[in-house]
Amino acid sequence: MKRHRRDEATAILGRLGNEEPEKLVAEIAESLHEETVAADEPFFQRKYRKPILLALMVATFNQLSASTPSSTTPPTSSPWPGRVARAPSCSP
C-alpha cells in the first residue's frame, strides 16, 4: 500500500479469502494517510511542554540520586575476621 500498488493488494486480499478486498484496501489506505498526517505534527509544542519537562526532570533526578544498589558504599563488616569486605569489581 505504501508503494501505491492497490490493484495488487486487492488481488492478494481476494485470493486470501477476503469477501470485500476493495473495502479493506480503502480502510488500509485511510489509516496510512492518518498515520502520515499525525506524524507531521511537531513534537515540541506548547501543549507538550509540561509533560516533556516532567519526564526530563524525573529522568535527571533518577540519574543524580544514584539509588541503585551497585552504587552504595561497600559493607564494613566481613565474614572473615581481620579482613575488610570489598565491593565486587566491575572489570571482567
N, C-alpha and C positions, 0 to 999 in steps of 0.2 A: 504494500500500500504506500509506503514511503517513497517507492521508486515509480509511482504513477502507473502501475500495471494492474488496473482494476479488472479488466477483462480476464486476465489470467487468474486473479484471486477469485473472481466469481466462478470460473470454471472449476477450480480446485475445490472450492467450498461445495459446489454442486456434486462433484464426484465423491466427496466425503459423506454425502447423505443429508446435507442441509436442505430443508424444504424451501427456504426463501433466501438464497445466496445473495441476491441483489440488495435485499433489505439489510442483511448483515454487513455487506461491504459498505453500504452507506453509513451504517452506525459506526463502523471502524474508522471510516474517513472523517466523520464528525468528531469522534473522540480524539483522533490525532490532531485535528485542527484546533480543538480546545486546548490540547496539551501544548501546542506550539504558541498559541496566543497567551496562555498563562505564563509561559517561560519568558516572555518579553517584558514582564513587569520587573522593574528594578528592585533589588533586594534592600538597599539602604534607603528606605523611605521614612518619613516622619512617623508613620503609624507603626513601624517596626523598631523604632529607636529604643523604647523601653525594654522589650524582650531581649534584644540583642545586647544591650548594656548589662542587663541582669545575668545573662548567660556568660558574658565575658568576666563579670565580677565574680561569679561563683567559681568559674574555672581558675581565675587568678588566685582566689582565696584557697582553693584546694591545692594549688601548686605551692603557695607560700606557707601554708600551715604544715605541710610535710607530716601528715598524720598517718603515714604508712608504717607498719611495724619494722620494716627494714631500715628506717632512718632513726630509730630510737637508740639511745645510748646502750652499750653492752652491759650485761649484768656484772656486778662486782663480786658476787659470790661464786664459788667454784665447787663442784662435787669432789675435787681433789684438794686435799689440804696443802696449803702453801703455794698454790698456783692461782693466778687471777684468770677468770674466764675471759675469752676474747670473742668478739663478734666474728662470724664466718666471713672469710674474704670473698670478694666478688670475682676474683680472677679465675680463669678456667684451669 
